[in-house]
Amino acid sequence: MIVTPDASVLLKWVLPGNDKQDTDAALALRDGAVAGTIDLVVPQLWIYEVGNTLAKRFPDDAGEILASLSDFGLTEAPPDSDWTVRAVSLSVKYGVTFCGAAYHAVALGLGGVFVTADERYVRRASPAGGVSSLRLWQAG
């Protein structure tokens, strides 16, 4: 199974949070990848989004945390005309950010599912298919 987690999910792997349910789901996704039952594929922009959040919220530890996530070995989908065109289309059609749509577009292009903690994105773009709220996600 191919899953494209966005920055909101990846950050739950390394940051303390108040929402145990979402954190547990994020960690289960990570554990599925470690076990080999899930293939994680992300657009290359993930490191900039995660790095931006870490630098703002945890400047003293951001470099170390980002390095540990980089070392995890996420498969990165380089920008190509297929997913970038799809991302623009999703962004325009559903009124969502291009960054969010980029993750979604990668998942759709690979026949996978985009998993995000961004409930607003899920509400807006769910008609496109291939998207799941982290809260509701379960490996099938």
C-alpha positions in Angstrom: 0.0 0.0 0.0 1.3 3.4 -0.9 0.7 6.3 1.5 1.6 9.9 1.2 1.8 11.5 4.6 2.0 15.3 4.7 4.0 17.5 7.1 1.2 17.4 9.7 1.6 13.7 10.0 5.4 13.6 9.8 5.6 16.1 12.6 3.5 13.9 14.9 6.3 11.3 14.7 8.7 13.7 16.5 6.8 16.3 18.4 4.8 16.1 21.6 1.1 16.6 21.0 -2.1 17.0 22.9 -4.1 14.7 20.6 -3.3 11.1 21.5 -5.6 9.6 18.8 -3.9 11.4 16.0 -0.4 10.8 17.3 -1.2 7.1 17.7 -2.4 6.9 14.1 0.7 8.8 12.8 2.9 6.4 14.7 1.0 3.4 13.4 1.6 4.6 9.9 5.3 5.0 10.6 5.4 1.5 12.1 3.7 0.1 9.1 6.4 1.6 6.9 9.1 0.1 9.2 7.4 -3.3 9.0 7.3 -3.0 5.2 3.5 -3.1 4.9 3.3 0.5 3.8 5.3 2.4 1.2 5.7 6.0 2.1 6.1 8.4 -0.8 6.2 12.2 -0.4 6.9 15.2 -2.6 10.4 16.7 -2.1 8.8 19.8 -0.5 8.2 17.9 2.7 11.5 18.8 4.2 10.9 22.5 3.7 7.5 22.4 5.3 8.7 20.3 8.2 11.9 22.3 8.6 9.9 25.6 8.6 7.7 24.4 11.5 10.6 22.9 13.5 12.8 26.1 13.1 9.9 28.2 14.3 8.7 26.1 17.2 11.9 24.2 18.3 14.8 26.3 17.0 17.3 24.6 19.4 16.5 21.1 18.3 15.3 21.6 14.8 18.4 20.5 13.0 18.7 17.2 15.0 15.0 16.4 14.6 15.0 17.2 10.8 18.1 15.1 10.4 16.4 12.1 12.1 13.4 12.5 9.8 15.7 12.7 6.8 17.5 9.6 7.9 14.2 7.7 8.0 14.5 7.3 4.3 11.2 8.6 2.9 10.9 8.0 -0.8 10.7 11.3 -2.5 8.7 12.0 -5.6 10.6 14.7 -7.6 8.5 17.3 -9.3 7.3 16.2 -12.6 4.6 17.5 -15.0 2.1 14.8 -14.0 1.8 15.6 -10.3 2.5 19.3 -10.6 -0.4 19.7 -13.1 -2.6 17.6 -10.9 -1.6 19.6 -7.8 -2.5 22.9 -9.6 -5.9 21.4 -10.6 -6.7 20.2 -7.1 -5.6 23.5 -5.6 -7.8 25.6 -8.0 -10.8 23.2 -8.0 -11.1 22.7 -4.3 -9.6 26.0 -2.9 -6.7 24.3 -1.1 -3.1 25.2 -0.8 -0.7 24.0 -3.6 1.5 22.4 -0.9 -1.4 20.3 0.4 -2.4 19.5 -3.1 1.1 18.4 -4.0 1.0 15.6 -1.5 -2.5 14.6 -2.7 -1.4 14.7 -6.3 1.6 12.4 -5.6 -0.7 9.9 -3.9 -3.3 10.0 -6.7 -0.6 9.5 -9.3 0.7 6.4 -7.6 -2.7 4.9 -6.8 -2.1 5.6 -3.1 -3.8 7.5 -0.4 -2.9 11.0 1.0 -3.1 11.0 4.8 -3.3 14.4 6.6 -4.2 15.8 10.0 -5.6 18.8 8.1 -9.4 18.2 8.5 -10.2 21.3 6.4 -8.2 19.9 3.5 -10.0 16.6 3.7 -13.5 18.3 3.8 -12.7 20.4 0.8 -10.8 17.9 -1.5 -12.4 14.5 -0.6 -14.5 14.5 -3.8 -11.2 14.0 -5.6 -10.7 10.7 -3.8 -7.5 9.3 -2.5 -7.4 11.3 0.7 -8.0 10.4 4.3 -8.0 12.2 7.6 -5.3 10.9 9.9 -7.9 10.5 12.6 -9.9 8.1 10.3 -7.1 6.5 8.4 -6.6 2.7 8.7 -4.3 0.6 6.6 -6.5 -1.5 4.3 
